[in-house]
């Protein structure tokens, strides 16, 4: 057991946020924590990590126990980083105890070379601890994690304060992974991550030796990693065995069972109460009626199950039907900026869309996906040709919600679009997206990201476009609202073009995938995310083993290489393999020498001891040189 929470309560301004919450985290648990926005997930994490105290109702409740071995790593937004450090120094700081030990080992080695053998026992003890804790793998671990989280060697010496918010979040995750606590708590870790990084993180966490507690709205992520799901609903926590897909089925079955048990007991209670009412005053049956009264008193009443919260009702409809050949894009360029500041992102994009098709647009962050959506609508200049057919009416969802006026209230935003509507009609529309009560009188500028998205969906329902263009429509939404948007997009029989990192959405809605790559190439696929994944796997399997390492770096320069360039790349990869082999050989010799130092016959012989220590120094210097060469080769390879 790592952590046990028992009967935890939390109130804010007299309102219960958490009620009778109990949770036990064992050594290798993989727990997904879910719930609608504002349900208390973050509050629970703050209490679990000691950043906030629970409230007490009775003596002994709200107990939180941690075992002596428990170490907790908690991802807070851009938290836990020293902005003045370089990336490399910040990551190496995780291993400070090992680095201090390594420094002490060097000091003892120099002393032994000088003939002072008084520190031999300390050296043997520290050397064993250093090896058992992978001291010689520090730099390898750092490079592996930084590379997986999307940081190239060129970024290692950059000061952290100069990175964007998303980059700092990725660095915070990298640091936590290197710290390797036995309970790792990640709150929305897939935000700001592209497909490649998310999938690397999933693979890394799948083999993580400790326990995981993950708060996420990414259902693919929860499916791949979690073995149990904890849902917070109306202050109560319920735990279900299995991943997210299993949870949806188990919850449905559990709710149905609770209602059935409740209704059966209510029938039994009604039957007993009826008997008592008819027979309690009759002398001949009073004794029997009294026994029924006692039976009712002893009965443990089943609490009435909570009725499901009201869900949003979103449906996109249109009036005019356009022709079959809807959109033709021919050799357009995707660029940002103008004049001397103009930066080319994609030199040539071509594709065709037919009526009723649903295209998911994917690619790494910054590759130009959002820019492409704006170009398709004529909002940005471009070279090439874009031809929309007749009778096309576009409704656009922009992730930054710039089509909304921040000073207007939600009511005003809708009223200004349909001045003829009454307040009742406006509130009815807003009620469909679950914006109710005082929220409709708030200025748009103070709304949360999820609430602004709901206003945008209400506007789209008003516009009745037959082509929907959406840029990250499920960002900021909880799982329940995501599923409602998926339903609306799936049942819409018009045409959709949408940018998204939501793999669940891409798999359920998209029938075509348009992939934009950092090298400027564009590829189309028939099918959703699973079809795209299958195509990537087949592409990898079809390549010779010797070329797979270079294909993994296809985001850099997989195309447009001359024969001479390909030969040079092959030569560099051969050099890299040779250096890796040399490094392995040196490490093996270093391990053998370290073991020999523990031999009393060696440690008592000054001459032999000095020779071996000198050789160890030589090997370490050679290993450092090889590592420098490997870093340069990595940069040349891209």
KASUL-V91042 format. One line per field, one symbol per residue. ss: DSSP state (H for helix, E for strand, L for the rest). phi: phi as a letter, one per 20 degrees, with the letter a starting at -180 (. if undefined). burial: # if it has 9 or more other C-alpha atoms within 8 Angstrom, else .. A space follows every 50 residues. Layout:
# KASUL-V91042
ss = ???
phi = ???
burial = ???
This chain:
# KASUL-V91042
ss = LLEEEEEEEEEELLEEEEEEEEEEELLLLEEEEELLLLLLHHHHHHHHLL LLLLELLLLLLLEEEELLLLLEEELLLLLLLLLLLEHHHHHHHHHHHHHH HHHHHHHHHHHHHLLLLLLHHHHHHHHHHHHHLLHHHHHHHHHHHHHHLL LLHHHLLLEHHHLLHHHHHHHHHHHHHHHLLLEEEEELLLLLLLHHHHHH HHHHHHLLLLEEEEELLLHHHHHHHLLEEEEEELLEEEEEELLHHHHHHH HHHHHHHHHHHHHHHHHHHHHHHHHHHHHLLLLLLHHHHHHHHHHHHHLL LLLLLLLLLLLLLLLLLLLLLLLLEEEEEEEEEEEELLHHHLEEEEEEEE EEEELLLEEEEEELLLLLHHHHHHHHLLLLLLLLEEEELLLLLEEEELLL LLLLLLLLEHHHHHHLLLLLLLHHHHHHHHHHLLLLHHHHHLEHHHLLHH HHHHHHHHHHHHHLLLEEEEELLLLLLLHHHHHHHHHHHHHLLLEEEEEL LLHHHHHHHLLEEEEELLLLLEEEEELLHHHHHHHHHHHHHLLLHHHHHH HLLHHHHLLLLLHHHHHHHHHHHHHHHHHHHHHHHHHHHHHHHHHHLLLH HHHLLHHHHHHHHHHHHHHHHHHHHHHHHHHHHHHHHL
phi = .ebcdclecbcclnefdcclecbddegdfcdddcqfgnfoffffffffem ebefeddcfneleccdffefcddcedglemdefeefgfffffffdgffff fffffffffffffeoedfefffffffffffffdlfedgffffffffffen dfgfefeffffeefgffffffffgffffflfecddcdlfefmdeggffff fgffffdffeeccddbdeffgfffdedbcddeclnddcdceoefffggff fgfffffffffffffffffffffffffecfeegfcgfffffffffffffe feffgffgffdfcdbecbdedfffeebcdcleddbcnbmfefdfdcfbcc accdgnfcdedcqfgneofffgffffemecfaenccceffmeceddddfe lffdefeffggfgegfecgffegfffffffffemdclfffdffgfeffgf ffffffffffffflfecddcdlfefmeffffgfffggfffefeedccbea defffffedfdbdddddfeneccdceoeffffffffffffffeggfdfff ffdffebecmdffffffffffffffffffffffffffffffffffffefg fefedgfffffffffffgfffffffffffffffgfffo
burial = ###########....#######.####.########..###..#.####. ...###....####.#...#.####..#......###..###.##..##. ##..#..##.###.....##..##.##..##...#..#..##..#####. #....#..##......#######################...###.##.# ##.......##########.#############.###..#####.##..# #...#..##.##..#...#..##.##..##....###.##.##..#.... ...........#.#.###...##.############.....#.####### ..###.########..###.#####......#.###..#..#.##.###. #...##.####.###.....#....##.########...#.###..#..# ###########..###########..###.##.###.###.#.####### #.####################.##.###.##.......#.......#.. #.###.##..#....#..#..##..#..#...#..#...#..##..##.. .##..#.###.###.#..#...#..#...##.#.#...
